[in-house]
Amino acid sequence: MDVADAEEYTQALGQVVAGGWRQIALGERLGVPAALGLTTRDWVDQRLGGYVRLSIPERREAVAELVNDEGMTQRQAADVLGVDEKTVRRDRAADAAPNAQNLASNGARDKVSAADAAEKLEQRIAQLDDDLVARVREGTLAIDEAELVQTQNEQQVDKWATRIRAGLDVLGRMAGYPIPRGISSRLTDPESEQLIAVLHALEPFKEGVAA
């Protein structure tokens, strides 16, 4: 037999032997030792040729599976694995430690994420008009809705500013002069009076408005 074949056989046999505790656990669940009038340990020692010693990582994995997944007590897990109950307790404590650290780490990350989210929310609120800020803080308007309202308001203001700018340009050029007859004929008397008042008011700003 060459080295490669020997290594392959060894690894395959190791997997079978290392997984023997699962068969012992199955026998325990089925009540095989009790049916033979034996304890689990006596059944393994006397009828199965004894326990196979596991490495520490393998044993801890087995303990976790038997207790957490299979629902066995620590004593039952100890009997299946051929170790004392103290060993099972130590293995469970060793397994719980990194889990606790992970939970603490996750909790810290969650706190940081929550703080970041709160800071970003405050930055968004700070960009709103005062009346929208009040409604967001009161809870009557969501931040997304408030931002949409503000955007719509700003767009409307931009439109009005454009129209006013255009109107001022025209009216500024007319300031100080009588209303052209063609325009006057299309206006009602109250509208003509209003336009005259506006043109009179704009006369001091004529150069700036019409520039």
Secondary structure, 3 states (H helix, E strand, C coil): CCHHHHHHHHHHHHHHHHCHHHHHHHHHHHCHHHHCCCCHHHHHHHHCCCCCCCCHHHHHHHHHHHHHHCCCCHHHHHHHHCCCHHHHHHHHHHHHHHHHHHHHHHHHHHHHHHHHHHHHHHHHHHCCCHHHHHHHHHCCCCHHHHHHHHHHHHHHHHHHHHHHHHHHHHHHHHCCCCCCHHHHCCCCHHHHHHHHHHHHHHHHHHHHHHC
